[in-house]
Every structure is written in C-alpha cells, then in structure tokens.
Amino acid sequence: MDQSVLLSRVLKVSAAKPSKEKGEGLGSKLAVWEQEGWLAKYEVSEEDKDAARKAQEEEEGSRSKRVDVMVGLEAGVVAGPERPE
C-alpha cells in the first residue's frame, strides 16, 4: 500500500517492527547490558577477547622495535636531494 493514492492523497506506509518486551529498551528498570536482547547482540566470546589481547600485545611489542627516523637530524642535516654547489 506504500505510495498508493486514497482520496487524492498519497499513502506512506512503513514496514511493521516487532514489539519490544516490557523490560527492554528505554524506560526499563534494567541496565541495557543486563537485558537479554542486548547480550545476544553484543556478547563477545572468550576466543575473540584472547585474540584481541594477543594483537594488542604484538602491537605494543612492535612499537618498541620501531626506529625513529628523526634521529641524526639534530646536527643540521637536511633531508632531500643534494644541491649542487
């Protein structure tokens, strides 16, 4: 029926949404992260948490191995092509 004409007016109809349970959503007395619907949607498995921890540790380890490209430029060395004299 969306965009149908009834009595010279165009109807705008949206798709139906499932109704929320009484204890869910805004206005609930439960915290959002304690609601079953939220947990089902956003829960992270222990396997994913371990993988994220491992990736973070590797990132921190690689930061300490990085070379500072600015070392040595304090003495007035200019980066770029050499100029003919």
C-alpha positions, 0 to 999 in steps of 0.5 A: 500500500506504500505510495498508493493514492486514497482520496487524492492523497498519497499513502506512506506506509512503513514496514511493521517492527516487532514489539519490544518486551516490557523490560527492554529498551528505554524506560526499563528498570534494567541496565541495557547490558543486563537485558537479554536482547542486548547480550545476544547482540553484543556478547563477545566470546572468550576466543575473540577477547584472547585474540584481541589481547594477543594483537594488542600485545604484538602491537605494543611489542612492535612499537618498541622495535620501531626506529625513529627516523628523526634521529641524526637530524639534530646536527643540521642535516637536511633531508632531500636531494643534494644541491649542487654547489 
